[in-house]
């Protein structure tokens, strides 16, 4: 490592020796500040001589907001290492890639090979499937995140392509600029494909 990189890593280890967060995993830190009754500590002191919450100082609010708005799954076909995804578990069986989001929120997926980003209003994206040899569409399996979720709105953006994509796969109605899917059966299978 360069001298600057070594200093940076040593600083992280020096200031927080028990919890060095590197890269993607650091965004889940605010979850450790939630008490059993659902209320929050402003901060949690992770030094071995403290190991307790702090009701009076800390930056829990901005951190929690960042954790809720920031998580996403990015699927990229890297020329050096091949198909990779951040915030996920990915498996390839034949021509089909299966991505299982593992971030805290599981409501946003970007697949660069297609140029599509998909966001959902409620529930969880349980799995995403697409053909790695001809990536022109993807299928999402969406499940409720709690017993009260009965429908989900799916929004499709196409920042990486000039093509138009739509969501389909069931009885559809347009809602809030997206497509509304019913989750009453316990899940929705949504196909995002080119017009």
DAHUJO-V191379 format. One line per field, one symbol per residue. ss: DSSP state (a for helix, b for strand, c for the rest). psi: psi as a letter, one per 40 degrees, with the letter a starting at -180 (. if undefined). burial: I if it has 9 or more other ideal C-beta (glycine too) atoms within 8 Angstrom, else O. A space follows every 50 residues. Layout:
BEGIN
ss=???
psi=???
burial=???
END
This chain:
BEGIN
ss=ccaaaaaaaaaaaaacccccccaaaaaaaaaaabcccccbccbbbccccc cbbbcccccaaaaaaaaaaaccbbbbbbcccbbbbbcbbbbbbccbbbbb bccccccbbbbccccbbbbbcccbbbbbbbbcccccbbbbbbbccccccc bbbbbbbcccccccbbbbccccbbbccbbbbbccccbbbbbbbbc
psi=iidddddddddddddgdeghhhbddeeedddeehideeiiidihheidec fiiheeiifdddddddddddiihhhighddeahihhfihhihhbehhhhh ieiddfehhhhdddfhhhiidiahhdihiihddggeiihhhhiieieehe iihhhhigeeieihiihifahiiihfeahhihedeeihhhhhii.
burial=OOOOOIOOIOOIIOOIOOOOIOOOOOIOIIOOIOOOOOOOIIIIIOOOOO OOIIOOOIOIOOIIOIIIOOIIIIIIIOOOOOIIIOIIOIOIOOOIIIII IOIIOIIIIIIIIIIIIIIIIIIIIIIIIIIIOOIOIIIIIIIIOOOOIO IIIIIIOIOOIOOOIIIIIIOIOOOOOIIIIIIOOOIIIIIIIOO
END
